[in-house]
């Protein structure tokens, strides 16, 4: 699982733009990409998407239990500590798969959704990774394909995020992405600051805390989360990098994005801005039959380097016309584990459990005897009270979590 990551982390993080590592796909790079893909998957597993729950739109777990309860820790040598949760809202109407709302009148929050988390490598994790790694993991969309049918995000000036951009070459980004990243809501306990402010503030805090160590910032996400990863990485390097000391700039050798199934974000001016950021390395992982990375079609363009996988080649998967099977993150990670040179045969080079593919799909061949859609909360979230009655999403440690998140997220960085 670890390979030579501790020795090769600069190369694997894209300091040479992954030259000669993508085709054929380097074995250590496979491990590296799967590691960050698993951290993005945590966001899907932890997210409460049941509209009947008054806690819909939140994480099911506290920061302290996030990795243990989502299955991330077992047989995984890398260790991180979650330092912050990210919440977001939108000033424009978005598809419900971006901001999901509860049917309950007692909803915990009517304006916000949990968008992901920030974590930092522990001392144990640092030894295996070769440096202190800060990870920003953004959650993706819940209904993976439906939103693309209704995509109507016009391009909008991104000067609010990139105020120092060339006024003669002003970057433009889909207004839906901008709104989710920059919106605030004074009614919300979580969104008195935007997702942008929450992330950039926590990155600055952690960089100050570890300023005397070799350090990296790695951002990861799938679908919507991939968009937010690229946008927040470009934001940091464009606006915050010039403010940090030369000694810290030397310690922080790169900011890397591993973006899975990312739709397009902005126009050619945005692409030029991204390419001007020399310390930013973006690897977009795309699945050949997946249509989402081709959206939107007109006036938008791709950024970063591309690693193409092809899950159609996998003999483990059913032949399917379900487009959602090609966009699912676990299907992507299965593809990373087995895609071969020039899209030839498919062979698992990493011993990644194929059962993971069926967590949220029914995509594996029946002969492997893995139930479809097998990841569910125990008893589908129903909790028994002392009087013997059952209720959806009992309080657990929720009151404690709400108090903790209000304290952490309502403050301006």
Residue, then its C-alpha position, 0 to 999 in steps of 0.5 A: x500500500x505504501x510503496x516508495x511514497x515517502x521518497x517520491x512524494x514530490x514527483x507523485x504530487x506533480x512537481x514534474x506534471x506527472x511526466x512519464x508516470x501516466x501511461x503506463x500508470x506508475x504503480x506508486x502513483x496508483x497508490x497515491x491517487x487511490x489514497x486521495x480518492x478514498x479521502x474523497x469517498x469519506x465525504x459520500x459515506x458520511x453525508x446524510x442525504x435522507x430528506x426525512x431526517x431532520x439532520x439531512x445535509x449534515x455529516x452523520x459523524x463528528x470530526x473525531x469519529x469520521x474516519x473510523x465510522x466510514x471504514x477509512x482506517x482499517x488496513x489503511x496505514x495513512x493517518x490524519x486528524x480532521x481539524x475542520x468541517x466545511x459548510x456551504x450555502x448558495x445565493x442562487x437556486x441550485x439542483x437539489x443534489x447540490x444543496x439538499x433540504x429536509x422535509x422535517x419542520x425541525x430541520x437542524x439547518x434550512x440553509x446549509x449543507x456539509x461540503x467536506x472536511x480539512x485534515x492534517x497528517x499526524x506524526x505517524x502519517x507524516x513518516x509514511x507520506x514523507x512530509x506534513x500533508x494538509x488535505x481538503x476533501x470536498x464532498x460530491x453530488x448525491x444524485x450523480x447524473x440528474x443535475x447534468x440534464x438541467x445544467x444551466x450555469x451561465x458564465x460569470x465574472x470571477x473577480x470576487x474570487x480573483x480580484x488581482x486577475x488581469x482586467x483585460x483577461x478576466x476569468x469567468x466561471x459557472x455561476x453555480x460553482x461561484x455561488x456555492x463557494x462564496x455565498x453566506x447566509x446571516x440566518x445560518x449558524x454555519x454560513x456566516x462565513x462562506x466556504x471560501x473563507x472557511x477553507x482559506x482561513x483554516x489553511x492559513x492557520x495550519x500553515x502557521x502551525x507547521x511553518x517549520x516543517x516540509x508541508x503540502x496542501x492536497x485537495x481532492x473531490x469527485x464531481x462537484x467536489x472536484x470543481x471545488x477542489x480546483x477552485x479553492x486551490x487556485x484561490x489559495x495560490x492566487x490570493x494567499x501565496x503572495x502573502x506568505x513568507x519566503x521561508x514558508x514558500x520554500x517549505x510549501x513546495x506544491x499545492x496538488x489537486x486530484x480531481x475525479x470526474x470533474x465537470x468543466x469550471x470556466x472559460x479560457x481566461x480561467x484556464x490561463x489564470x490556472x496555468x499561470x500558477x506555477x506551484x499548482x498541479x492538477x490531475x483530472x481523472x476521467x473515465x472514458x464512458x463518463x459524460x460529466x467531464x465533458x460538461x458544459x460543452x460550449x465556452x468552457x475548457x479543461x484545466x490541468x493534466x488528464x489521466x484517462x481510465x476506462x471501466x468498460x474494460x473491466x471484466x468485473x463489471x456488468x455491461x450496463x447502459x446506466x450512465x451513473x455506473x460510469x460516474x460513481x467514485x468507487x467505480x473510478x477508483x476501481x478503474x485507477x486500480x486496473x487500467x492499463x497502458x493505452x486503454x488495453x486490457x484491464x488488470x488489477x495492479x493494486x489489491x483493491x477490494x472489488x466489493x467496494x464498487x457495490x457500495x452505492x451501485x449494483x455494478x459487479x458481476x453477480x458471480x462475485x456474490x456481492x449485494x448491490x447498494x450494500x452501504x447503509x446506516x445501521x437500521x437505516x438510521x432508526x434509533x430505539x429510545x429507552x421507551x422502546x419506540x423508534x425514531x429516525x436519526x436519534x440525537x446520538x452525540x448530535x447536540x455536542x457536535x452542533x455546539x462544536x461546529x457552531x463554535x468552529x464555523x461561525x467565527x471569521x478566520 
